[in-house]
Amino acid sequence: MRGLIQGRQDYGAVAFGMNAVLATPVPMRSDYRPLLVEIVKFFQTGVPPVQPDETLEIMAFMEAADLSRARGGAPVALAEVTREK
């Protein structure tokens, strides 16, 4: 993630993968200031802006989506990818 403190207020991102490095081709025009404020606050305080239970639910949703895709779009219950079995 990058951003300028003064001057142009463009934001961008770079993702480093196993086989490639991807960057936003042009600066993104979205306002990421609220996100950046929360990131900085987290680094300063050590208190995450999202509760652990919610984070685990988000991760389970993404894992279920990947499993659904691998199964050709079949539905996957969150309980299947969590300890709630």
C-alpha positions in Angstrom: 0.0 0.0 0.0 1.3 3.4 -0.8 0.1 7.0 -0.4 1.6 10.5 -0.4 1.5 12.7 2.6 1.5 15.9 0.6 0.6 16.9 -2.9 -1.5 14.5 -5.0 -3.7 12.2 -2.9 -3.6 9.1 -5.0 -3.4 5.6 -3.5 -2.3 2.3 -5.0 -1.5 -1.2 -4.1 1.1 -3.8 -4.9 0.6 -7.6 -4.4 3.6 -9.9 -4.3 2.7 -13.5 -5.3 4.7 -16.7 -5.9 4.8 -16.1 -9.7 4.1 -12.4 -10.2 4.0 -9.0 -8.8 0.8 -7.1 -9.5 0.4 -3.3 -9.1 -2.5 -1.0 -9.8 -1.8 0.3 -13.3 -3.0 3.8 -12.4 -3.6 5.3 -9.0 -6.9 4.2 -7.5 -9.5 6.9 -7.1 -11.3 5.5 -4.1 -11.1 7.1 -0.7 -9.1 4.8 1.5 -8.5 7.3 4.3 -10.8 5.6 6.8 -9.1 2.3 6.2 -5.7 3.8 6.6 -6.7 5.5 9.8 -7.8 2.2 11.3 -4.5 0.5 10.1 -2.4 3.2 11.8 -4.5 3.1 14.9 -4.0 -0.7 15.0 -0.3 -0.4 14.7 -0.2 2.2 17.5 -2.5 0.5 19.9 -2.3 -3.2 19.0 -6.1 -3.3 19.3 -7.7 -4.8 16.1 -10.6 -2.8 14.6 -12.5 -6.1 13.9 -13.3 -8.6 16.6 -11.6 -12.0 16.3 -14.9 -13.8 15.9 -15.9 -11.6 13.0 -12.4 -12.1 11.4 -12.8 -15.9 11.7 -16.2 -15.7 10.1 -14.9 -13.7 7.2 -12.1 -16.3 6.7 -14.6 -19.1 6.9 -16.7 -17.4 4.2 -13.7 -17.1 1.9 -12.7 -20.7 2.5 -16.3 -21.8 1.8 -16.3 -19.8 -1.4 -13.1 -21.4 -2.6 -14.5 -24.9 -1.8 -17.7 -24.1 -3.6 -15.7 -23.0 -6.7 -13.7 -26.2 -6.5 -17.0 -28.2 -6.4 -18.4 -26.4 -9.5 -20.5 -23.9 -7.6 -22.1 -26.3 -5.1 -23.3 -24.7 -1.9 -21.0 -25.0 1.1 -22.2 -24.3 4.6 -19.9 -22.3 6.9 -20.2 -25.1 9.5 -18.4 -27.3 7.0 -15.2 -25.2 7.1 -15.3 -24.3 10.8 -15.2 -26.3 14.1 -19.0 -26.0 14.5 -19.4 -29.4 12.8 
